[in-house]
Every structure is written in C-alpha cells, then in structure tokens.
C-alpha cells in the first residue's frame, strides 16, 4: 500500500536519522504508545476507527466482506472442531474449504487502498489481495484438500498424509512467491508508468514486536524499530509527499536528502514504487521459493520410500 504523507496526522514517528539510536528508540516507543491510546479513544468516541473515509458516501462498499467472513468462520470452527475430535481430515477439509471461499472473495475484491488514515499503522503488505491473493489462497486451499482427499481415497497412513501435506504447503508457498513476483513486476510495468526525481526528506518509524523462548524456558517479547522513507517530488506542478507501507529494520535507505528516481501511478501520483525495494523483495522471494521447492521435492520423494 502506498500512501500520501501528511505531517498533521501525527500517526507515525518522523525522523531524519537513518539509524535509530537508543534515545530515539525510547521516543518512538513512547510515541506509538500514545498513538495507540488515541486510536483506542477514537474507537469509543466514534464507534470504531476503521471506518474508511470521512463520510459513508465517500467510503467504498465492501461487497466481499461477508464472503470472507463465512470463509474465516468455516476455518475457525472446522479446525477447532477437527482438533478437538482428533480428526485430521475434518480440520484439513474445513481449512481447505475456508481458504477456497477466501480465494473467491479475493478474486472478486478490489485493491483500492483504504481512505482511513489509521491504516498507516497496519502492515497490509503481508496479505496478498486481488488476483495474486486469490491464486495464493487457492494454492493453500488445494494444499489442504489434496492430502485429505488422498488420505481417504487411497487409505494413506497418517505419516504419509503428513509428509504429503507438508510437501503441498511448501509447493503452495512456491506458487505464492511466483505469483507475488509476477504481480509486482506487472504493476511496475503497467501501473507505475511515470517517473519523477524525488528527494528523501526523512523516515517514518514505528515499533514491531517479536516473541521468542529463551534457553531457560522464559518467554520474551522483543520490541524493535522499523522505518520507511518519505519521498518529496514535484509532479505536474504539484508538490507531493508519499511513502511506501514497506518497513525495514536497521539502517534505512535511501539516505536522508538523497535524490532518487521513483515510479509513480499517473492516475494517482501519491501511489509510488521505489524499484530497489521491488528488486530486493523479488530476490528474497526467489531464494525462499527455491528453498521451499527443494524441500517439497524431498517430501514427495520421501513418500516413495515411507
């Protein structure tokens, strides 16, 4: 998701430092804590902050929401029921049917970014949408349904079904990565057709947390800072400030005040693409895809000797 930067929103911590010092980390954490309290307060005052635009007429109607809700309910109830009854087939079939419904909802949905400014606090890029998301969800749906179907039809042993399921999920991950690469490159070629020279005017920073278990068995939550650059550029005589909802940890790039070339969507100049980010993501997807494919082949080969 790409968004227009508005310094008046005060939703994310603004910084001109590429690396985050300990002192700034404390400021970011404090800022995000106060922002979260503001959002919570708005939820009580407005009856929910995740509403979209300023008015009901301005907000796009979510026609696929009920479909997705049905899929989510089927997954939740089916998987919980299957686990409670000890039925692998029930859990796998429920997950497959639910994912299949979610894939249909993704195919029927749209990729329009939410007009809600609080979406700037979300990491929406983790979930594929549109056709790319539909293909990915369909792949994982089949990864659930195929092992379950073969387990019943061919009377497979539980170990064989488990290995087959792992292989199918790894293969679904490969398909998802390929779809993601094709979708990203396609948008770069067909949507982001304009180019501008932009200047990095700073970075938006926020907190993320990760959970881990220590060697002594203690559960730890680690808080770290991620950021994304803000770009300023002139397009058709209008000054724009925009950023990508793609956050990374460590020393941020490009450097402060550096001038770079941006690809933009001419129909929405605040919708931007920074090619180094796309290339880096593609390399990561290729590497993980190759690793998953190798392990998937090993799983399928293992079925022949179990």
C-alpha positions as CSV (number, residue, x, y, z in Angstrom):
1,X,0.0,0.0,0.0
2,X,1.3,3.5,-0.9
3,X,0.1,6.5,1.0
4,X,0.2,10.2,1.0
5,X,2.3,11.7,3.8
6,X,0.6,14.3,6.0
7,X,2.6,15.6,8.9
8,X,-0.6,16.7,10.6
9,X,-1.8,13.1,11.1
10,X,0.9,12.5,13.7
11,X,0.4,8.8,13.5
12,X,3.9,7.7,13.0
13,X,7.2,9.0,14.4
14,X,9.0,11.2,12.0
15,X,12.8,11.2,11.9
16,X,15.7,12.3,9.7
17,X,18.1,9.7,11.2
18,X,18.9,6.6,9.0
19,X,19.8,4.6,12.1
20,X,17.8,4.6,15.3
21,X,19.8,5.4,18.5
22,X,18.8,4.1,21.9
23,X,17.4,7.5,22.8
24,X,15.3,7.7,19.7
25,X,14.1,4.2,20.2
26,X,12.6,5.3,23.5
27,X,10.9,8.2,21.8
28,X,9.4,6.0,19.1
29,X,8.1,3.5,21.7
30,X,6.5,6.3,23.7
31,X,5.0,7.9,20.6
32,X,3.5,4.7,19.4
33,X,2.1,4.0,22.9
34,X,0.4,7.4,22.9
35,X,-0.9,6.9,19.4
36,X,-2.4,3.6,20.3
37,X,-4.2,5.2,23.2
38,X,-5.5,7.9,20.8
39,X,-6.8,5.2,18.4
40,X,-8.5,3.4,21.3
41,X,-10.1,6.6,22.5
42,X,-11.4,7.4,19.0
43,X,-12.9,3.9,18.8
44,X,-15.0,4.6,21.8
45,X,-15.9,8.1,20.7
46,X,-16.7,7.2,17.0
47,X,-17.9,3.7,17.4
48,X,-14.8,2.2,15.7
49,X,-12.0,4.0,13.9
50,X,-11.6,1.5,11.0
51,X,-14.4,3.1,9.0
52,X,-12.8,4.3,5.8
53,X,-13.3,7.8,4.6
54,X,-14.8,10.9,6.2
55,X,-18.4,10.0,5.3
56,X,-20.4,7.0,4.4
57,X,-20.8,8.2,0.9
58,X,-17.1,8.5,0.4
59,X,-16.3,5.0,1.6
60,X,-16.1,2.2,-0.9
61,X,-18.6,-0.5,-0.1
62,X,-17.1,-3.8,1.0
63,X,-19.1,-6.3,-1.0
64,X,-16.8,-9.3,-0.4
65,X,-16.6,-8.8,3.4
66,X,-19.5,-11.3,4.1
67,X,-18.0,-13.9,1.8
68,X,-14.6,-13.6,3.6
69,X,-16.3,-13.7,6.9
70,X,-18.0,-17.0,6.0
71,X,-14.6,-18.5,5.0
72,X,-13.0,-17.3,8.2
73,X,-15.8,-18.8,10.3
74,X,-15.6,-22.2,8.5
75,X,-11.8,-22.3,9.0
76,X,-12.1,-21.4,12.7
77,X,-14.9,-23.7,13.6
78,X,-13.8,-26.6,11.4
79,X,-10.2,-26.6,12.5
80,X,-11.1,-26.2,16.2
81,X,-13.7,-29.0,15.8
82,X,-11.2,-31.2,14.0
83,X,-8.5,-30.7,16.6
84,X,-11.0,-31.4,19.5
85,X,-12.2,-34.6,17.9
86,X,-8.8,-35.7,16.7
87,X,-9.8,-35.8,13.1
88,X,-7.1,-34.7,10.6
89,X,-9.5,-35.0,7.7
90,X,-12.1,-32.7,9.2
91,X,-9.6,-30.0,10.1
92,X,-7.9,-30.1,6.7
93,X,-11.1,-30.1,4.7
94,X,-12.5,-27.2,6.8
95,X,-9.3,-25.2,6.3
96,X,-9.3,-26.0,2.5
97,X,-13.0,-25.0,2.0
98,X,-12.5,-21.9,4.1
99,X,-9.4,-20.9,2.1
100,X,-11.2,-21.6,-1.1
101,X,-14.0,-19.2,-0.1
102,X,-11.4,-16.6,0.9
103,X,-9.7,-17.0,-2.5
104,X,-13.1,-16.3,-4.2
105,X,-13.5,-13.2,-2.1
106,X,-10.0,-12.1,-3.1
107,X,-10.7,-12.6,-6.8
108,X,-14.0,-10.6,-6.5
109,X,-12.5,-7.9,-4.3
110,X,-10.5,-4.8,-5.3
111,X,-7.1,-3.5,-4.5
112,X,-8.1,0.0,-3.5
113,X,-6.2,1.4,-0.5
114,X,-8.3,2.3,2.4
115,X,-9.0,6.0,2.9
116,X,-8.7,5.5,6.6
117,X,-5.6,7.3,7.9
118,X,-5.2,4.7,10.7
119,X,-4.4,2.1,8.1
120,X,-0.9,3.7,8.2
121,X,-0.3,1.7,11.3
122,X,-1.1,-1.6,9.6
123,X,1.3,-3.9,7.7
124,X,-1.1,-4.6,5.0
125,X,1.5,-5.8,2.5
126,X,1.7,-9.2,4.4
127,X,-1.6,-10.3,2.9
128,X,-2.0,-10.6,-0.9
129,X,-5.1,-9.1,-2.4
130,X,-6.8,-9.3,-5.8
131,X,-5.9,-11.9,-8.3
132,X,-2.5,-12.5,-6.8
133,X,-4.0,-13.2,-3.4
134,X,-6.7,-15.4,-5.0
135,X,-4.1,-17.6,-6.6
136,X,-2.1,-17.8,-3.4
137,X,-5.1,-18.7,-1.3
138,X,-6.3,-21.2,-3.9
139,X,-2.9,-22.9,-3.8
140,X,-3.1,-23.3,0.0
141,X,-6.7,-24.5,-0.2
142,X,-5.6,-27.3,-2.5
143,X,-2.6,-28.0,-0.2
144,X,-5.2,-28.8,2.5
145,X,-7.7,-30.6,0.3
146,X,-5.4,-32.8,-1.7
147,X,-3.7,-34.6,1.2
148,X,-7.1,-35.0,3.0
149,X,-8.7,-36.4,-0.2
150,X,-5.8,-38.8,-0.9
151,X,-5.7,-39.9,2.8
152,X,-9.3,-41.1,2.4
153,X,-9.3,-42.3,-1.2
154,X,-6.0,-44.2,-1.1
155,X,-6.1,-45.1,2.6
156,X,-2.7,-43.5,3.3
157,X,-1.0,-43.8,6.6
158,X,-1.0,-40.8,8.8
159,X,2.7,-40.3,8.4
160,X,2.4,-40.4,4.6
161,X,-0.5,-37.9,4.7
162,X,1.5,-35.6,7.0
163,X,4.6,-35.7,4.6
164,X,2.3,-35.1,1.6
165,X,0.7,-32.2,3.4
166,X,4.0,-30.6,4.2
167,X,5.1,-31.0,0.6
168,X,1.9,-29.5,-0.7
169,X,2.2,-26.5,1.6
170,X,5.8,-25.9,0.5
171,X,4.7,-26.1,-3.1
172,X,1.9,-23.6,-2.4
173,X,4.5,-21.3,-0.9
174,X,6.5,-21.5,-4.1
175,X,3.3,-20.7,-6.2
176,X,2.6,-17.8,-3.9
177,X,6.1,-16.4,-4.3
178,X,5.9,-16.8,-8.1
179,X,2.5,-15.1,-8.2
180,X,3.9,-12.3,-6.0
181,X,6.8,-11.7,-8.3
182,X,4.6,-11.7,-11.4
183,X,2.1,-9.4,-9.8
184,X,4.7,-6.9,-8.6
185,X,6.6,-6.8,-11.9
186,X,3.3,-6.5,-13.8
187,X,2.2,-3.5,-11.7
188,X,5.7,-1.9,-12.2
189,X,5.3,-2.2,-16.0
190,X,1.6,-1.4,-16.4
191,X,0.6,0.8,-13.5
192,X,3.7,2.8,-12.4
193,X,4.4,4.2,-15.8
194,X,5.5,7.7,-14.8
195,X,8.9,8.6,-13.4
196,X,10.0,11.5,-11.3
197,X,13.1,12.6,-9.4
198,X,12.3,12.6,-5.7
199,X,14.2,13.5,-2.6
200,X,14.2,11.6,0.7
201,X,13.0,14.1,3.3
202,X,13.1,11.7,6.3
203,X,11.7,8.5,7.6
204,X,8.5,7.2,9.3
205,X,9.3,4.9,12.2
206,X,7.2,2.6,14.4
207,X,7.5,-0.4,16.7
208,X,7.3,-4.0,16.0
209,X,7.4,-6.9,18.5
210,X,8.6,-10.5,18.2
211,X,8.2,-13.3,20.6
212,X,10.8,-15.9,21.4
213,X,11.6,-18.5,24.1
214,X,15.0,-18.3,25.8
215,X,17.2,-21.2,26.7
216,X,15.9,-21.2,30.2
217,X,12.3,-21.5,29.0
218,X,11.3,-17.9,29.6
219,X,9.0,-16.2,27.1
220,X,10.3,-12.9,25.8
221,X,8.8,-10.1,23.8
222,X,11.4,-8.0,21.9
223,X,10.5,-4.6,20.7
224,X,12.4,-3.2,17.8
225,X,12.0,-0.2,15.4
226,X,11.3,-0.4,11.7
227,X,11.0,2.6,9.3
228,X,10.3,3.6,5.7
229,X,11.5,6.6,3.7
230,X,9.3,9.6,2.9
231,X,9.8,11.0,-0.6
232,X,9.1,14.5,-1.8
233,X,8.7,15.2,-5.5
234,X,7.1,17.6,-8.0
235,X,4.6,16.2,-10.5
236,X,2.6,18.4,-12.9
237,X,3.5,21.5,-10.8
238,X,2.2,20.0,-7.6
239,X,4.4,19.1,-4.7
240,X,3.8,15.6,-3.3
241,X,4.9,13.7,-0.2
242,X,4.4,10.0,-0.2
243,X,5.7,6.8,1.4
244,X,5.5,3.1,1.0
245,X,4.0,0.8,3.6
246,X,7.1,-1.4,3.4
247,X,9.1,-1.2,6.6
248,X,12.6,-2.5,7.3
249,X,14.9,-2.7,10.3
250,X,18.4,-1.3,10.6
251,X,20.0,1.5,8.5
252,X,17.3,2.8,6.2
253,X,17.8,3.6,2.5
254,X,18.0,5.8,0.6
255,X,20.0,8.3,2.8
256,X,18.5,11.5,4.0
257,X,18.3,14.2,1.3
258,X,19.4,11.8,-1.4
259,X,17.7,12.2,-4.7
260,X,16.4,9.0,-6.4
261,X,14.2,8.1,-9.3
262,X,10.6,7.0,-8.4
263,X,8.0,5.3,-10.5
264,X,4.5,6.7,-10.0
265,X,1.0,5.9,-11.0
266,X,0.0,8.9,-13.2
267,X,-3.7,8.5,-12.2
268,X,-2.7,8.8,-8.5
269,X,0.7,10.5,-8.1
270,X,0.8,9.5,-4.4
271,X,0.9,5.9,-5.4
272,X,4.6,5.3,-5.8
273,X,7.1,2.5,-6.5
274,X,10.7,2.5,-5.5
275,X,12.4,-0.1,-7.7
276,X,15.2,-1.1,-5.4
277,X,12.6,-2.2,-2.9
278,X,10.8,-4.3,-5.5
279,X,14.1,-5.9,-6.7
280,X,15.1,-6.7,-3.1
281,X,11.7,-8.3,-2.4
282,X,11.9,-10.3,-5.7
283,X,15.4,-11.6,-4.7
284,X,14.1,-12.7,-1.3
285,X,11.1,-14.4,-2.9
286,X,13.3,-16.3,-5.4
287,X,15.6,-17.5,-2.7
288,X,12.8,-18.7,-0.4
289,X,11.0,-20.2,-3.3
290,X,14.0,-22.3,-4.4
291,X,14.5,-23.5,-0.8
292,X,10.8,-24.4,-0.4
293,X,10.8,-26.2,-3.8
294,X,13.8,-28.3,-2.8
295,X,12.2,-29.4,0.4
296,X,8.9,-30.0,-1.4
297,X,10.7,-32.4,-3.8
298,X,12.3,-34.1,-0.9
299,X,8.9,-34.6,0.8
300,X,7.4,-36.1,-2.4
301,X,10.4,-38.3,-2.9
302,X,10.1,-39.4,0.7
303,X,6.6,-40.7,0.1
304,X,8.0,-43.3,-2.2
305,X,10.2,-44.8,0.5
306,X,8.0,-44.5,3.6
